[in-house]
Amino acid sequence: TSLSCAPAGTPSVSGRRAWPSTWPFTPPGGPSRREQERIKNETNFTPHPGNQKPSVVFPLRYFLVHRRPQDTFPRRVFPVSKAALSCPNNDLSLEVNPLSQIKTDQDLTSGNLHRNIWRLALPMILEMGVINISQILDTLWVGQLGSAALAAVTISITIRWMINSMSNGLGIGGMAVVARRIGERDRAAAEHAAWQTILLGLIMSLVLGVLGALLARPLLMFLGADAEVLPLGLTYLRITMGGLFTLILIFVINSMLRGAGEARLAMNVLFLATVVTIVSEYVLLFGWGPFPALGVAGSAWGTVLGFGSGVALQFAVLLSGRARIGINLRDLRPDFPLMLKIIRIALPSTVQMTLRSSSRLVVVGLVGLYGTFAMAGYGVANRLLLIALIPSFGLGNAASTLVGQNLGARKPGQAERSAWWVSAYTAGYMAVAAALLFVFARPLTKLFDPTPQVVEIGVECMRIVAPSLLPVVVGVVLARGFDGAGDTVPAMAVNLLSLWGIEVTLSYALSRWAGWGISGIWWGRAVANAANGLLFAAWFRLGRWKRRVV
């Protein structure tokens, strides 16, 4: 911000500041595009050369403004004191670069690092917990419809999550670009990148939705759906494929919000979506009042309605201008060079998530060779292990945002410290959680299934795998740190090696060749988890990600 005499060519004369101490105003993320247009119409608006950051020149007849962050336009005005500055013809001008003032309580590149970590992480942890609660309730309710219904929904959700893994990769690519632009204080570019990512998500959801609906039958049959399960699975899958755009867009847009530092808003969106999903599923599954009982179809419709409500809230907030990124119809026009950049960043993440999903299918197939009790015990143990991992996913998302924004602000040292501190917090939590899982494995397993054979298998799985969660959560956090930097190849390479090169190979070798039985599968997973964390730590420490250009 500068105070000078006008017109151009008149020698600049300095003077003391005459406006309130609260100037310059610091709205979250700077002025919206809509506000910039309004200022342009009333003032002499000139783009700052070279970087798209506008400068606004207020002639003397305009007032200096104190603006509250929640206001959409100046609310109170204060006249300039001419005595503060001596200019020819009393012609005073104030030049302001509003986008350089993006430094509010949401700024994550300065201030207390630990406070910034938890400001981001806590909403993200709650967000992950809310999703998990919805999935548990869905499983319990569908299970009341019978084993065929539960099997149909389980297989269909497996297919759906395989498809969703592609959208998660897209969200990571877009978030890396948005976080970098926010760190550079370039809100307009951040908005542009966000909307190009959303446009890609919409295109992807339409293509995958059509393909999923057409291939529903062969996919279900490939995963073992019998004559009783197949029609129920077709019903569920075709409904969710028809509404796939809601299931993809909610996660893509939330990734953009997290990249901009709006973790609490992303949490609120998923909280609303989860509440609507839970209520809708219960009403449509079992019937209530004027709503008939739809069974498996009710579960599918409840999911689509719930996630659709979340997408509606996201667009309402973006249109209102209350988020750090807003909406502009001009950004919806395809920007193919930027789209290709986002796809290049997203592609390795998409591949690594597909590798993770497919490796899980292979492991489930190996467990299935040992019978129904083995599958049930694995299912219980895996559910408990995933519940313990929920905070690490939230902390990992926080690391991704902090790394991206600090690199954008040209603070690579702060970016690295952020990732290591988040890793330390996550490892400390997991040390306690893993100890509890090890000690209380038996009573926890009995809560889900008291069958003795199931309990023994579940306890053995948890006690072998739980200690290995300590290094694996470090890998989770550092992988998200790579994603935030836009360097997504390391995560793909490490997961390819640890999941397929170690876990799948070792699990098969130990269980089938070495004669360890089902215990060999658990030891294969434990060794892969340890290798995953060590490989990520070693690669992250090299620091090449700091030089990644996004």
C-alpha positions in Angstrom: 0.0 0.0 0.0 1.4 3.4 -0.9 0.4 7.0 -0.4 1.5 9.5 -3.1 0.6 12.6 -5.0 -1.3 12.6 -8.3 -1.2 13.1 -11.3 1.7 10.9 -12.4 5.0 12.8 -12.8 4.5 14.9 -9.7 7.3 14.3 -7.1 6.1 11.9 -4.4 5.9 13.5 -0.9 5.8 11.3 2.1 3.6 12.0 5.2 2.4 10.4 8.3 -0.5 7.9 8.2 -3.9 9.6 8.6 -6.2 6.6 8.5 -7.3 4.3 11.4 -4.9 1.7 12.8 -7.2 -1.0 11.4 -6.3 -0.1 7.8 -5.6 -1.8 5.5 -8.7 -4.0 5.5 -7.9 -7.7 5.4 -10.9 -9.6 4.1 -10.4 -13.4 4.0 -8.6 -14.1 0.8 -8.8 -10.6 -0.5 -11.7 -9.1 -2.5 -13.8 -11.3 -4.7 -13.9 -10.9 -8.4 -17.4 -9.4 -8.1 -16.1 -6.8 -5.7 -13.1 -6.0 -7.9 -15.5 -5.3 -10.8 -17.5 -3.0 -8.5 -14.4 -1.1 -7.4 -13.3 -0.9 -11.0 -16.5 0.9 -12.0 -16.1 3.5 -9.3 -12.3 4.1 -9.3 -9.4 4.2 -11.5 -8.6 0.5 -11.7 -5.3 -0.6 -13.2 -3.9 -4.2 -13.3 -0.5 -4.5 -11.6 1.9 -5.4 -14.5 2.9 -9.0 -14.8 1.1 -10.9 -12.1 -2.7 -10.2 -12.4 -2.8 -8.6 -9.0 -4.9 -5.5 -9.3 -4.0 -2.1 -7.9 -6.8 0.3 -7.0 -6.2 4.1 -7.0 -8.6 6.1 -4.8 -8.6 9.8 -5.8 -9.0 12.3 -2.9 -12.8 12.5 -3.3 -12.9 8.8 -2.1 -12.5 7.8 1.5 -10.2 5.4 3.2 -12.3 2.5 4.3 -12.4 0.3 7.4 -14.0 -3.0 6.3 -15.0 -5.9 8.6 -14.0 -9.4 7.3 -17.6 -10.5 7.1 -18.7 -7.5 5.0 -19.1 -7.9 1.2 -18.4 -4.1 0.6 -17.0 -1.2 2.7 -19.3 -0.5 5.7 -17.8 2.5 7.5 -15.7 5.3 5.9 -13.2 7.7 7.4 -12.2 11.0 5.6 -8.5 11.6 4.7 -6.8 14.3 6.5 -5.3 16.7 3.9 -3.0 18.0 6.6 -1.2 14.7 6.7 0.3 15.2 3.2 1.2 18.2 1.1 0.5 17.7 -2.6 0.1 20.1 -5.5 -3.6 21.0 -6.0 -4.4 18.9 -2.9 -4.7 15.9 -5.2 -4.0 12.8 -3.1 -4.1 9.2 -4.2 -3.9 6.0 -2.3 -2.7 2.9 -4.2 -3.7 -0.4 -2.7 -3.0 -4.0 -3.8 -5.9 -5.8 -2.0 -4.6 -9.3 -2.9 -1.3 -8.6 -1.1 -3.3 -8.2 2.1 -4.3 -11.9 2.4 -3.0 -12.3 5.8 -5.8 -13.0 8.3 -6.5 -15.5 11.1 -6.6 -18.1 8.2 -3.1 -17.5 7.1 -1.2 -20.7 7.6 2.2 -19.6 6.5 3.0 -17.5 9.6 2.3 -17.5 13.3 2.5 -20.4 15.6 3.2 -23.6 13.6 1.6 -26.0 16.1 -1.6 -23.9 16.4 -1.8 -23.9 12.6 -1.4 -27.7 12.5 -4.3 -28.3 14.9 -6.5 -25.6 13.5 -6.4 -27.6 10.2 -6.2 -31.1 11.6 -9.0 -31.2 14.2 -11.8 -30.4 11.6 -10.3 -32.9 9.2 -10.2 -35.7 11.9 -13.8 -35.0 12.8 -14.6 -35.1 9.1 -13.1 -38.6 8.7 -14.8 -39.8 11.9 -18.2 -38.6 10.6 -17.7 -40.6 7.3 -16.8 -43.7 9.3 -19.9 -43.4 11.5 -22.1 -43.2 8.4 -20.5 -46.4 6.9 -20.9 -48.3 10.2 -24.6 -47.4 10.5 -25.2 -48.3 6.8 -23.7 -51.7 7.3 -25.7 -52.4 10.5 -29.0 -51.3 8.8 -28.5 -53.2 5.5 -27.5 -56.3 7.5 -31.0 -56.3 8.9 -32.3 -57.0 5.4 -30.4 -60.3 5.2 -27.1 -61.6 4.1 -27.9 -61.3 0.4 -28.6 -57.6 0.8 -25.4 -57.0 2.9 -23.3 -58.9 0.3 -24.8 -56.9 -2.6 -24.1 -53.6 -0.9 -20.6 -54.7 0.2 -19.6 -55.7 -3.4 -21.3 -52.6 -4.9 -19.5 -50.3 -2.5 -16.2 -52.0 -3.3 -16.8 -51.1 -7.0 -17.9 -47.6 -6.1 -14.8 -46.9 -4.0 -12.6 -48.2 -6.8 -14.2 -45.5 -9.0 -14.0 -42.8 -6.3 -10.2 -43.4 -5.9 -9.8 -41.7 -9.3 -11.7 -38.6 -8.1 -9.5 -38.6 -4.9 -6.5 -38.4 -7.1 -8.0 -35.5 -9.1 -8.7 -33.7 -5.8 -5.1 -34.1 -4.7 -3.9 -32.6 -8.0 -6.2 -29.6 -7.7 -5.5 -29.1 -4.0 -1.8 -28.9 -4.7 -2.3 -26.1 -7.2 -4.8 -24.2 -5.1 -2.7 -24.4 -1.9 0.4 -23.1 -3.9 -1.6 -20.2 -5.3 -3.0 -19.3 -1.9 0.5 -19.3 -0.5 1.6 -17.0 -3.2 -1.3 -14.6 -2.3 -2.9 -15.0 -5.7 -6.5 -15.6 -5.0 -7.7 -15.2 -8.6 -5.3 -17.9 -9.8 -6.4 -20.2 -6.9 -10.1 -19.7 -7.8 -9.3 -20.4 -11.5 -7.5 -23.6 -10.6 -10.3 -24.7 -8.3 -12.9 -24.3 -10.9 -10.9 -26.1 -13.6 -10.5 -29.0 -11.2 -14.3 -29.0 -10.5 -15.0 -29.0 -14.2 -12.7 -32.0 -14.6 -14.5 -33.7 -11.8 -17.8 -33.1 -13.4 -16.6 -34.5 -16.8 -15.0 -37.5 -15.0 -18.2 -38.3 -13.0 -20.4 -38.3 -16.1 -18.0 -40.6 -18.1 -17.5 -43.0 -15.2 -21.1 -43.0 -14.2 -22.2 -44.1 -17.7 -19.4 -46.7 -17.8 -20.3 -48.0 -14.4 -24.0 -48.4 -15.2 -23.2 -50.2 -18.4 -20.6 -52.5 -16.8 -22.5 -53.1 -13.6 -23.6 -56.7 -14.3 -20.1 -58.0 -15.5 -18.4 -56.3 -12.6 -20.7 -57.8 -10.0 -20.4 -61.2 -11.5 -16.6 -60.9 -11.6 -16.6 -60.2 -7.9 -18.7 -63.3 -7.1 -22.3 -62.1 -7.0 -24.6 -65.1 -7.2 -28.2 -65.3 -8.5 -29.6 -64.0 -5.3 -27.1 -61.1 -4.8 -26.9 -60.0 -8.4 -30.3 -58.2 -8.8 -29.8 -56.4 -5.5 -26.3 -55.3 -6.5 -27.5 -54.1 -9.9 -30.2 -52.0 -8.2 -27.8 -50.4 -5.8 -25.0 -49.8 -8.3 -27.1 -48.3 -11.1 -28.7 -45.8 -8.7 -25.3 -44.7 -7.3 -23.8 -44.6 -10.8 -26.6 -42.3 -11.8 -25.8 -40.0 -8.9 -22.0 -40.4 -9.1 -21.5 -36.7 -9.8 -22.5 -36.0 -6.2 -20.2 -38.6 -4.8 -17.3 -37.3 -6.8 -17.9 -33.5 -6.6 -18.3 -33.4 -2.8 -14.8 -34.8 -2.3 -13.2 -32.8 -5.2 -14.6 -29.5 -3.9 -13.7 -30.3 -0.3 -10.1 -30.9 -1.5 -10.2 -27.4 -3.0 -11.5 -25.9 0.3 -8.8 -27.7 2.3 -6.2 -26.4 -0.1 -7.4 -22.9 0.6 -7.3 -23.5 4.3 -11.0 -23.9 4.8 -10.8 -27.1 6.8 -13.7 -26.2 9.1 -16.0 -25.5 6.1 -15.1 -28.8 4.5 -16.0 -30.5 7.8 -19.3 -28.8 8.0 -20.2 -29.8 4.5 -19.5 -33.5 5.2 -21.3 -33.2 8.6 -24.5 -32.0 6.8 -24.1 -34.7 4.0 -23.7 -37.4 6.7 -26.7 -36.3 8.7 -28.9 -36.2 5.6 -27.5 -39.5 4.4 -28.2 -41.2 7.8 -31.8 -39.9 8.0 -32.6 -40.6 4.3 -31.2 -44.1 4.4 -33.1 -45.1 7.5 -36.4 -43.6 6.2 -36.0 -45.1 2.7 -34.6 -48.5 3.8 -37.4 -49.3 6.3 -40.1 -46.9 5.3 -41.7 -44.1 7.4 -45.0 -42.2 7.0 -45.6 -41.5 3.3 -42.2 -43.0 2.3 -42.3 -46.7 1.3 -39.6 -49.2 2.4 -37.3 -49.5 -0.6 -34.7 -51.9 0.9 -31.4 -51.9 -0.9 -32.5 -49.1 -3.3 -33.3 -47.0 -0.2 -29.7 -47.2 0.9 -28.5 -46.1 -2.5 -31.0 -43.2 -2.8 -30.1 -42.1 0.8 -26.4 -41.9 -0.2 -27.1 -39.9 -3.3 -29.4 -37.5 -1.5 -27.0 -37.0 1.4 -24.0 -36.2 -0.8 -26.1 -34.1 -3.1 -27.1 -31.9 -0.2 -23.4 -31.5 0.6 -22.7 -30.4 -3.0 -25.6 -27.9 -2.8 -24.1 -26.4 0.4 -20.7 -26.2 -1.2 -22.0 -24.2 -4.2 -24.1 -22.0 -2.0 -21.1 -21.0 0.1 -18.9 -20.5 -3.0 -21.6 -18.3 -4.5 -21.9 -16.2 -1.3 -18.3 -15.2 -1.4 -17.7 -16.3 2.3 -14.9 -18.8 1.4 -11.4 -17.9 0.5 -12.2 -19.1 -3.0 -15.3 -18.0 -4.8 -17.2 -18.6 -8.0 -16.8 -16.9 -11.3 -18.6 -18.2 -14.5 -15.6 -17.2 -16.6 -13.5 -19.8 -14.8 -15.8 -22.5 -16.0 -14.5 -22.1 -19.6 -12.0 -24.9 -20.1 -8.4 -23.9 -19.6 -6.7 -26.9 -21.3 -3.1 -26.1 -20.3 -4.1 -25.8 -16.7 -6.2 -28.9 -16.9 -3.3 -30.9 -18.2 -1.1 -29.6 -15.4 -3.7 -30.7 -12.8 -4.0 -34.1 -14.5 -0.2 -34.6 -14.6 -0.1 -34.0 -10.8 -3.2 -36.1 -10.2 -2.3 -39.1 -12.4 0.3 -40.6 -10.0 -2.1 -40.2 -7.1 -4.9 -41.9 -9.0 -2.6 -44.7 -9.9 -1.4 -45.2 -6.3 -5.0 -45.2 -5.0 -5.9 -47.8 -7.6 -2.9 -49.9 -6.6 -4.1 -49.7 -3.0 -7.6 -50.7 -3.8 -6.6 -53.5 -6.1 -4.0 -54.9 -3.6 -6.8 -55.0 -0.9 -8.9 -57.1 -3.3 -6.0 -59.6 -3.7 -5.5 -59.8 0.1 -9.2 -60.3 0.6 -9.1 -63.1 -1.9 -6.2 -64.8 0.0 -8.1 -64.5 3.3 -11.2 -66.0 1.6 -9.2 -69.2 0.9 -9.3 -69.9 4.6 -13.1 -69.9 5.0 -16.0 -67.8 6.3 -14.6 -67.5 9.9 -11.3 -66.2 8.5 -13.1 -63.6 6.4 -15.3 -62.5 9.3 -12.3 -62.2 11.6 -10.3 -60.2 9.1 -13.3 -58.0 8.5 -13.6 -57.2 12.2 -9.9 -56.6 12.7 -9.6 -54.5 9.6 -12.5 -52.3 10.7 -10.9 -51.7 14.1 -7.5 -51.0 12.5 -9.1 -48.5 10.1 -10.9 -46.7 13.0 -7.5 -46.3 14.7 -6.1 -44.8 11.5 -8.8 -42.1 11.2 -6.8 -39.3 13.0 -3.8 -40.0 10.8 -5.8 -39.3 7.7 -7.0 -36.0 9.1 -3.5 -35.0 10.2 -2.1 -36.1 6.8 -4.6 -33.7 5.0 -3.4 -30.9 7.3 0.2 -31.6 6.3 -0.7 -31.5 2.7 -2.3 -28.0 3.0 0.6 -26.6 5.1 3.3 -27.9 2.8 1.5 -26.5 -0.3 0.8 -23.1 1.2 4.3 -22.7 2.7 5.9 -23.6 -0.6 3.7 -21.0 -2.3 4.9 -18.4 0.2 8.5 -19.4 -0.5 9.1 -20.9 2.9 10.4 -24.4 2.2 11.9 -24.8 5.6 8.6 -24.1 7.3 7.0 -26.6 4.9 9.4 -29.3 5.9 9.0 -28.5 9.6 5.3 -28.7 9.3 5.4 -32.2 7.8 7.8 -33.5 10.4 5.9 -32.1 13.3 2.6 -33.5 12.0 4.4 -36.9 11.6 5.6 -36.6 15.2 2.1 -35.9 16.5 0.6 -38.7 14.5 3.2 -41.2 15.7 2.6 -40.2 19.3 -1.1 -40.8 19.0 -0.6 -44.1 17.2 1.8 -45.4 19.8 -1.1 -45.1 22.3 -3.8 -46.4 20.0 -1.7 -49.4 18.9 -1.0 -50.4 22.5 -4.7 -50.2 23.3 -5.5 -52.4 20.3 -2.9 -54.9 21.3 -4.1 -55.1 24.9 -7.8 -55.0 24.3 -7.9 -57.0 21.0 -10.1 -59.8 22.4 -12.9 -57.7 24.0 -13.0 -55.4 21.0 -13.4 -58.3 18.6 -16.1 -59.8 20.7 -18.2 -56.6 20.4 -18.6 -57.3 16.7 -18.7 -61.1 16.6 -18.5 -63.4 19.7 -18.0 -66.5 17.6 -14.8 -68.2 19.1 -13.2 -68.9 15.7 -13.8 -65.4 14.5 -12.4 -63.9 17.8 -9.2 -65.9 17.6 -8.5 -64.9 14.0 -9.3 -61.2 14.7 -7.1 -61.1 17.8 -4.2 -62.6 16.0 -4.5 -60.2 13.1 -4.7 -57.1 15.3 -1.8 -58.1 17.6 0.5 -58.8 14.6 -0.5 -55.7 12.6 -1.2 -53.1 15.3 2.5 -52.4 16.1 3.3 -51.8 12.4 0.7 -48.9 12.4 3.3 -46.7 14.0 5.6 -46.4 10.9 2.7 -46.6 8.5 1.1 -43.4 9.9 4.3 -41.6 9.3 4.1 -42.8 5.7 0.5 -41.5 5.5 1.5 -38.0 6.6 4.6 -37.7 4.5 2.7 -39.1 1.4 0.2 -36.2 1.9 3.2 -33.9 2.2 4.4 -35.0 -1.2 0.9 -34.5 -2.5 0.7 -30.9 -1.1 4.0 -30.1 -2.9 2.6 -31.4 -6.1 5.2 -34.2 -6.2 3.0 -37.2 -6.5 5.4 -39.7 -8.1 7.1 -40.7 -4.8 3.8 -41.8 -3.2 3.0 -43.8 -6.3 6.4 -45.5 -6.3 6.5 -46.3 -2.6 3.0 -47.7 -2.6 3.7 -49.8 -5.6 6.7 -51.3 -3.9 5.2 -51.7 -0.4 1.7 -52.9 -1.4 2.5 -55.1 -4.4 6.2 -55.8 -4.1 6.1 -56.6 -0.4 2.6 -57.1 1.0 0.9 -59.1 -1.8 4.1 -61.1 -2.6 5.1 -61.8 1.0 1.5 -62.6 2.1 1.2 -65.2 -0.6 4.6 -66.6 -0.1 4.3 -66.9 3.7 0.8 -68.2 3.7 0.9 -70.7 0.8 4.6 -71.6 0.3 6.1 -71.3 3.8 3.2 -73.0 5.4 2.4 -70.2 7.9 -1.3 -70.3 7.0 -3.4 -67.3 7.5 -0.8 -65.8 9.9 1.5 -65.3 6.9 -1.0 -62.8 5.5 -0.8 -60.7 8.7 3.0 -60.8 8.8 3.1 -59.8 5.2 1.0 -56.7 6.0 3.1 -55.8 9.0 6.4 -56.0 7.1 4.9 -53.9 4.3 3.6 -51.3 6.7 7.1 -50.9 8.3 8.7 -50.6 4.9 6.2 -48.1 3.7 6.9 -45.7 6.6 10.7 -46.0 6.3 10.7 -45.5 2.5 8.6 -42.4 2.8 10.8 -40.9 5.5 14.0 -41.5 3.6 12.6 -40.1 0.3 11.0 -37.1 2.0 14.3 -36.2 3.7 16.0 -35.9 0.4 14.1 -32.7 -0.1 13.6 -32.8 -3.9 9.9 -32.0 -3.4 10.9 -28.5 -2.3 12.0 -27.7 -5.9 8.8 -28.9 -7.5 7.2 -26.2 -9.7 3.4 -26.2 -9.7 
